[in-house]
């Protein structure tokens, strides 16, 4: 058994450490729209590692068959309203990816909606 004098500290190896990794839980995404509007209200469940350095969520969108783009980067918020100048009948596919200082976590489900012009 090891004894410590007041003011001394244990070596780092004495503490159980949790490996520092990217988030490991994929968020679940839901998108709500209102008829006649070009806004999409996104909500998602929390991932893990929210207290890690640099934690946040990346929101990606793909419009029709165009390449996917990064639409927004959020902190630890679990919702975001995005507005788009739309043409009637365009399909918007969204997904959310959690990230932290160790990298990206698994992607949410892809949620597609058809937004209509205002």
C-alpha positions, 0 to 999 in steps of 0.5 A, a space after each residue: 500500500 502506498 502512502 502519501 504525504 499532505 500536498 503530494 500527488 498520485 502519478 497519472 497512471 494511478 487514475 483510470 483513464 477513459 480514452 479520448 475519442 470522437 463521439 460514438 453515438 449517432 444523433 437521430 434527426 427530425 426535420 419539420 417544415 411548414 407548407 409554403 415556407 422555405 424554412 426547415 426546422 431541424 432537431 436531433 438527439 444528443 450524441 455523447 462526448 458533449 463535454 469534450 473540447 471543441 464539441 459541436 454538430 455539423 449540419 450537411 444539406 444536399 439539394 436535389 442531386 447536387 453535391 452535399 455541402 456543409 450548411 452550418 456548424 453548431 455548438 451543443 445546440 440540438 436544433 437549428 432553423 435553416 432558410 433556403 431560397 427554394 424553387 417549388 419541388 426541390 428536395 433537401 436531404 439533411 444529416 447531422 454529424 457530431 464532432 469534437 477535438 478528436 474527430 467526427 462521430 457517426 452521422 445521423 440518419 438522412 432526412 429528406 423534405 421537399 420545400 416549396 417556394 414562399 
